Amino acid sequence: MALTESEATRKAWLVEAISAIQNAQLGNLTSGKSSLSFNGRNVTNMSPTEMETLRRSYAAELTKLERKEQGVRTRTIRCIG
């Protein structure tokens, strides 16, 4: 199943956001430190726990979009009888 235009845009943003969070967790932020923020907070001011929670949340959303794109995110109920 194809993603809508807004879902495709969101998916691309999620990939970039997850990558940025992982770089921040590893301490590899070399450029854009002052502009990288989530929910109005600069990523350098977040605790490691907050960054991991945010990363997991975005990863779960990305997984849902990828499953939808692959056509495996359906609610099929099988009746055996």
N, C-alpha and C positions, 0 to 999 in steps of 0.2 A: 504494500500500500504506500503510495507516494505521500510525502509530507507536504503540508500547505506551505506557502511562501513564508509565513510568519514562523512556522515550526522549523523550517530549514534555517532561517535566520537565527532563531533561538538556539538551535543545535550548534551552529558555528560559534556563537557567542559562548555557549557552555564549554566547548572544547578549549577556547582561548582562556576562559576564566579558570578552568581546572588546571591548565598548564601554568598560568600565572600564580595560582595558589601553591602548586607544587614547587615552583621556583622560590616562592617566598618562604616556604617551609624549609627548603634546603639552604636558604640564605643567598640565593643567586640573583637577587634583584639588583641589576646594575643600571637599568634605565627605566624611567617612568615611575620611580618610587613615589613621587609626590602626587601623581595623578591616578595611581592604582588604588581604588577604594570600592568597597562593597557596602551597600546599605548606609551610605553616608559616612563610613569610617575608613580611614586610611588603613591599608592592609598591614603596614608596619606597626600599627598600634594594636593589632589583634593578638590575642594569646594563641599559643599553639593549639589549644583545645578548640577555640573558636574557629580557627582556620580549618582544622580537621573536620569539624561539624559542617562547616560551609562546603568543603570539598565533597564530603559524602552526600550531602543534599543535592549538589549539582550533578554528581556522578549518577545518582539514582534517577534524576530527571533525564539525563543524557541517555541512560540505558533504556528508559521508557520510549524515548523518541527513536532510538535505534531499533528497538523491537517493533515499533509501529512501522518503521520504514522497511523492515524485512518481512513484514506481514505476519509476524508471530505473536503480536499483542492483540489477541482476540478473546472474546468471552464465549467460547463454544462450550455448550453443555451437552454431554453425551448421555443418551438414555439407552441403557442396555436392558432388554427385556423380552 
